[in-house]
Amino acid sequence: MKLSHLLYKVDNLNDSVRFFRDKGFNVEYGSKNKPKNALIYFSKGPYIELIQNAPISLFVRFILKIIGKGFLLDRFNSWDNAKAGFFGICLENDENNFFTEIKILKKYDETFFETKSQRLDPSDRHLKWKLLFPSNINIPFFMTYFNIDPKPKRFTHPNGIKKIKTVNLGIQDDLIPIMNELCEDSILNLTNGNQIFVEYQT
């Protein structure tokens, strides 16, 4: 797998979109109608997802609790309670399944939940992908890549930034082995801790 995107917590989505645009980034909302997130794409490598709250309704939270998926609620609650800034990552593959990743998770006795998602973006592209959430909320969640590539071609942001160069991810020491098996992305550097540092390339 490789690094898909970084989660960036914001206090107000619309204000944050304006803030990053003022900083010279091209930012687009995730959905055409009632967006719950916004995205900073790069032509190559991972992108940034701005979120104010976990994108699930109270009804879905209730259903998850009923069907015994409390670990998903724990993950989404951690998103809601995160401090402003980078707080998490997502890993992705180019397949239409998670067969390889599931073998690794089972090797480490990690349980998980699979689902699907979709959205209509501002360019009228109907994006679809699959998701996998490990029950251990300290392990990043996974996605299959979109059925349609939404990233711009040969694009440089107005501020001169072309892509994310490196990501230093602080995690627990005991999770480094499974992360090394799951992800072979040279952009991602694993360190002990709980902070995320990002370096851009111009």
N, C-alpha and C positions, 0 to 999 in steps of 0.2 A: 504494500500500500504506500501511498504518498500523502503528503499534507494537502488536505482539501482547502480548508479555510480556517481563519481565526475568528473567534467570537469576541466582540468588543461591546461591553455594556455601556449604555447611555442612559441618562436621566430623562431625556425628552428626545424622541426620534426626529421630529421635524427640526428642532433647534440644532441637533447634532449633524443632520444632513447639511444645513446651512453652514455650520462650523467647518466641516471637512471640505465643502466646496470653496469656502473662503481661503482654506489652506492649499488650494490648488489641486484637489482631487476631483475626479469625475465620479459622482455618486448617483446611483439610481435606486429607486424604491424596489422592493422585492416583488410586489404585486401591483397590478393595474388598479385594483379597487381595495380600499381599506388595508393598506400595507402594514404588516407587523414588523418588518425589518427593512434595512437598506443595505446596499452592497457596493463595495469598491473593488471592481474587477481589474485584473492585470492580464496582459496578453498571455503571459506564461506564469506558471506557478500558482501558489495559493492566493486566494482573495480574502477580503475582510467583510464580515457580516456585522452590521450594527443592529443591536437589539435592545429594546427598552424592557421587555418582559418576555418570558418563555411564550412561544406562539401557540398556546393551547387554551381552550376555553374552560370555564368552570365546570361545564357539563362533562367534558373529556376528562378532566381531573377526577371528577366523581366516578366515572366509569372505570378509570384506571385503578382507583382505590377498591372498587367492588370486585374487580377481576384479579386482585392480588398483585398488581404491578406497582407496589408502593415505592420500589427503587426508582421507577421513572419519575414519580412525584418528587422524590428526594433530589434527583438530578435537576428537574425543572425549577424546584424551589431554590436550589443553589444558584441557578441562573438569575432568578428574580432578586436574590439577596446579594449578588456580586457587587463589588465596588466598581465605579466607572473606570473603564480601561479594558485592556486585554485580559480575559479570564479563562479562556478555554480554546481547544482546537477540535477540528474534525478531520478524520482520515478518510481517504477515498481509494477506490480501485476502478479499473476500466472494464470490469466484468458486469454481468447482469445478476450476480449472486455473491454470496459471502462464503462459499464453500471452504476456501483456503483459510479465511480468518476464523471461521467456526472451529476448524480443526485445532488451531492455535489456542483459542479460548478454552476449548475442552481439555486440552493438554494441561492448562493451568487451573482447571476446575472452575472456570468462570461461566456463569449463566448469562443469559441475554434475552433480548426481545427484538423481533424483526417487524417492520411495517413498511408501508409505502407512503409517498407524499407527492404532491403536485401543486403547481401554481401557474397562473397566467401572468407573465411579466409585462412591464410597460410597453414592450415591443410586440405584444400579442403572440409571444412564443409560449406554447403550452409545455412547460418543463415537467418532466417526471423523473423520479429516482426512488431508490430503495434506501431504507435506513436500518441500522442495527445499533441497539443501545445495550452495552454491557451492564450487568446489574451493579458492578463496582463503579460508582460514579467518578472515581479517580482515573478510570481508563477512558480515553476519548471515545466519542461515538463515531460510527462509520456511515458512509454513504457510497452508493454507486454513482458514477458520474452521470450528469444530466443526459437525457436522450437527445437534447439539442445543445450544442456548445454556445453558451451565452457570452463568452469572453470576446472582447474586441480584438481584431487582428492588427498586429504591428502598431500598438497604441502606446503613446507616452502621455502621462497625465500633464496638465498645464504647469504643474510645479516641477516637471522634469523627471519625476519618478517613473521608472519602467516596470519594476517588479519588486517583490520582497526577496531580499538577498539571503538572510538567515533568520531563523527563529530559535531562540534559546528558551526551552520549556523546562520549568522546574517541576519535578515530580518526586514521588516517594522512591527511595532507593530500591525497594522490593518490586517496584513495577518496571524498572528499567529493562530487565530481561524480556518480559513479554512485549514491551514496546519495541525493543530491537528486533524481535521476530515479526511483529506486525508491520512495522514501517521501515522502509529502506530509502528514505528521502534524505539526500545530502544537505538539504536546506535546514532540516530539523536537528538541533543539538539538544540532547537530554542532560539535565543537571539536577542535582538534589535541591529541592526547595519548592516554592509555590508561586513563583513569579514568571512572567513571560516578557522577554525582551525581543524587539523586532528591529532589524536593520534593513533599510531599503537600498535599492540600486538605481542610480540615475544613468 
